[in-house]
Amino acid sequence: MPAANVRDVAALAGVSVGTVSNVLTGTKRVSPATERRVLDAIESLGFVRNDAARQLRVGHSSTVGFIVLDVANPFFTDVASGAEEELAPARRPLLLADGRESAERQLSYLELFEEQRVSGLLITPVGDLRARLERVRSRGIPVVLVDHHDDAWPFPSVSVDDRRGGELAMGHLLDTGSRRPAYLSGPSAIPQMHARWQGAQAAAAARGVAAPLLLELDSTNAAAGRAGARRLLDLPAASRPDAVFAANDLIALGVLQALTLAGVRVPDDIALVGYDDIAFAETAAIPLTSVRQPAAEMGRAAAGLLLGALDGSTPDADDTQPAAGATATEAAPPRIRFDPELIARASTAR
């Protein structure tokens, strides 16, 4: 039998094709009784909406694309979960793409999302993608930056004050007795890494301590953390750090593993702080002190900004402050910044 279409559903429910469309898209309210008749007709006929045909008709899909920095990092999956939660009531499915910390890979996904005619784009950019994102926006696809703050980029954004987060992490290490700290950074192409380093330097300067040792890693995963720890352990004993601030929790967990295997006691020999406060931080063999970012709240806030752009509304300061600790600038485009929070655990409890 041929597949049922919208006209078949409308005829069986005794309503117009437009009413069926309103029920399917949620664009206009219909009475509960009418909606029930339409849904019953859909179930009876086994109707499946042809989104491809709708996309051809209106020129874009209802899908929102999200290019995350690294899908292997639970922080970004939590951000994506928050975004999906915000988008679902608006019937906008989220299509997740893994940028793998690569500008080239992100560019390939930008091409793909344009071809798929996504309705909007969320992205945590690597490198200078500003001009490319402006081209995306010029084609009618609104863009919101996630976990990225730069006043020079003319896009709405949601981020955490990473400089402040770096200050909290390094300040905590110094205040608990460390005097030879190190900062294990991810690739310099990731702006958050530099902001956290600036905060770490500021914390050391404020306490009259020499600038921390900076070690840049080639990635932000646990393997990079293990490699970084081995490099620190290869240093002469007199210059070996007594504390490590890792740029994220995955790096920190790799450091913790390498130190433990080498017989180095955490925190007695080397104290350790991570960043993001993913679930694994608290459940590590030695619970990890970390700087918490409100991942799910960030995702919801970013999706809210995108929905506002899609429906043409301009959120004001109250509308763009979804949770305590978040602030929004008054100037367009709207930018939401959350405050980080230090969560102290056993890895720094000397």
N, C-alpha and C positions, 0 to 999 in steps of 0.2 A: 504494500500500500504506500502511496506517496506520503511524504511527511506533512504533518499538519502545519498550517501557516497561521498568521495573525488573524486573517479573515475567518478562518475556521473557528478559532477561539472566540472571536467576537460574536459569530452567529450562534454558537452553542450557549454562550453566556447571556445573549440578548442585549449586548451593548455595542457601542461603536468601536471601530478600530482604534480611534484616538484614546478611548478609555482603557483598552487593553495596553496600549503603549504607555499610558500614565502609570498603570500598575507595574509594568515591567521596569520602567526607568525610575519611578518614584519622583518624577518631576512635578506632578500635581497630585493633590490629594483627591481620593475618591472615597465614597462612603464605605464603611466596613462591610456592609451587606453586598455592595457591588464588587468590592475587592474579593470577597469570598467566592462569588459566582465565577469571577474570572479565574481565580486560582483553581477552583474545582474543574473548570473547563480545560485548563492547561493540563491538569493531572489526568483527566479522563482521556484527552486526545494524545497524551504523551508529547506535548509540544516542547520543542527545544528552540530557544531564541537563536536566531542567526545573527550573531554580532558582526560577522564579516560584512554582511549585507548592510547592516546599519552603519558600519564604519565607512563603507563606500558612499552611502547617502549623505552623511553629515561631514565627512572629510577627516574624521579623527575617531579614535577609540575612546572608551571610558577608562582604559588602563593608565596607571601611573607607574613610571619607571623609577627605580631607585638603584643608583650605582654606589655601592658601599666600598669603603677602603679595603676591607678584607673580611670576607664572610666567615673565615675561620676564627675570627675574634668574637667571642660571645657578646662583647659590648655592642658590636654593630648589629648582631642578630636581635638583641634586645631593643635597639633603636628601631629596627625594621618592624618588630612586633608592635611597638607603640604606634608607629605610622599606620600599619595595617588596621589596628584597632580604631583609629580615627577615621580612616577612609572607608571602612566597611559599611557603616550606615548610609554613606553617600553612594553606595554601590559602585565604588571605584576600586577594582582589584589592583593589588600591588605586584609588580613584576620586578624581582630582585636580581641584580647582576653583581658579580664579584670582580671588583677592579684590581685585586691582588697587588695593590700598592704601585700600579703601573699606569703612567699617563697614556701610553700607547693602547693599553687594553681598555682604558676608559674611553678613549676616542673611538675605538671600534664599537663599543656599546652605544655611544652617542649616535653613531651612524645607524645602528640597528634600531634604536628607539625612534629615530626620525622616520625610518622606513615603516615602522609599525604604527606610526601616527599616534604615539602616546598623547594623552591629554595634558600631562604635566610631568615634571622631572624633579626628583630629589637626588642630590649628589654630594659626596664628600670628595672634593677634587684633589688630585695629586698634580703638582706642577702648575704652570700658568695656562689654565684652560679658559681664561676669561673671554678672549675673542671668540672661541668656539662656542661657549655657552651663550654669548650674545647673539650668535647666529641662530642657535636653537630658539631663543626667545623671539627673534625677529620673525620666525615662522609660526608664531602664535602659540608656542609651548611655554608656559610659565616655568621658571626655574627657582628652586629654593636650595640654598646651600645648607648642608647638615654637618655639624661638628667642624665648622669653618667660619672664622670671623676675619673680615678684611674690609675696612670702610671704603677702600678704593674699588671694590667689586660691586657693581650696581644691582645686586640681587638681594632679596630677602634671605635672612640666614638665622640659624639656630646654633648656638655654640655654648661652650663652657669657658669661663675665664681661665685659660690654661696657664697664663703667667702667674695668676694667683695660686693655681694648683701646684705649680713648681715651687713657689715660695712655701706653701704649706708642707710639701714633702721634704724639701731640704731643711727648712726651719725645724721640723720635727726631729730629723736626724741629728742636727747640731745641738738642739736643746736636750737631747737624751745622751749627749756625751761624745758624739763623733767629732773628729777634727781633721780627718783625711777622707772626705767624701768623694765619691765618683758619680757621674751621671752617665748612664747608658742610654744613648739616644737611638731612635730609629733613623731611617734615611732622611737626610736634610731636605729632600723635596716635599716632605710632609710638614706643613706649616706648624702643626701642633707641637712637633718635636722642638722647634726653635723657641716657641713661646714658653714651654716648660723649662727649657734651659735658661732663658732670660730670668724666669722666676727663681730658679735655683741659684743663679749668680747673685741676684738681689738679696736673697736670704743670707748667703754667706757674707756679702759685703756689710749688711746691717749688723752682723755679729762680729765683725772684725776678723773673719776667717778667710784664708786664701781661697781663691776661686776653685771650685771642684774640678777634679780631673774629668775631662770630656772624652768619651769613647763612642764614636758613631758606628752603629751596626748596619748591616746591609738589609735587614728586615726587622719586623716587629713581632716575630714569633718566638716560641720557646727554644727552638734550635739556635736562633741568633743569640738568645740570652745565655745558653750554655757556652757557646763559642766566646762570647764577651767575658763571661766569668773566668774561663780558662786563660784568656789574655791578661786579666787582672792578677790571677794567681801566679802567672809567669814573671810578674814584676818583682824586683828586689824587695825583701821583707820590709825594709825601712820606708819604702815608698808605696807599699801595698795599701789600698784603701781600707779603712775600718768601717765604711758604710757605703751602700749603693742605693741610689735612686734610679729605678728602672722606668723608662718612658711609658711602659704599660705593664699590665699584670702578666701577660704571656711571657714577655722578656723576664720579668721578675721570677716567675715560676721556673723558667729555664736556669736562671742564676741560682735559685735555691737548690735545684736538683744537682747542678755541677758542684756547688760548694759542699753539699752533704756528701756526695760521692768522694770528694777530696778530703773529707774529714775536718772541714772548716765548720765551726759552730756558729749557727745563726740563732740569736743575735750576738752572742758573747764575743766572737771574733770579728764578725762583719754583720752589721745591722742592715736591714733590707726594707725598702718601700717600693710599692708598685703604683699603678695608676689605672683607674677605671672602676675598681672594686667589682670585678666579675664574680659570679657565684663560686668559682674555684678558689678565689683568694681566701675566703673564710674557711674552706674545707681542706686546705693544704695541710700536709703533715705538720708544718709549723705555720699556723694561721698568719696570713700576710697582711701587714699594714698597707693601706692603699688610699689613694685619693679617689673619692667616689664622684662619678658623673651620673646624673639622673637619666639613664639611657632611655627608658620607655617614655618618660616625660618629654625628652628631646624629640623623639619620634612623633609623638602626638602633636607637639607644638609645630614641628616642620610641616606635617600633613595639614594642620589647621591653616597655616599661612598659604599653603598651596591651594586648598579649597577656597580660601578667600580670594585668591587671584583668579581662580576658575569661575567663580560666580560674580566677579567684578567688584566685590566689597573691599574696602580698605580698612584693615583692623586698626583700632586705636590702641593706646598704651594698655588699657584695661583688658581689651580683647586678646592681646598678645602676651599676657602674663598668666600662663596656665597653672603655675604652681609657685609655692613659696620659694624664694631664692632666685627667681627669674626676673629679669628686667628687660624692658623694651625701649629702644631709642624713639624719640618723637619724629625724627626726620625719616622721610621715605628713602629707600625701601625699609620696611620694618625689619628690625634685627633684635632677636631675643638672645639674651645671655644668662646662663644659669651660674650660680655660685658653686664651686667645688667644696667638698667636705672631706677632711682627713678622718679616716677610720683606723684608729690605733689597735694593733693586735700583737701577737707574741713575737713577730719578726723584728720588733724594735724594743721589746720589753727587757732591757738589760737589768 
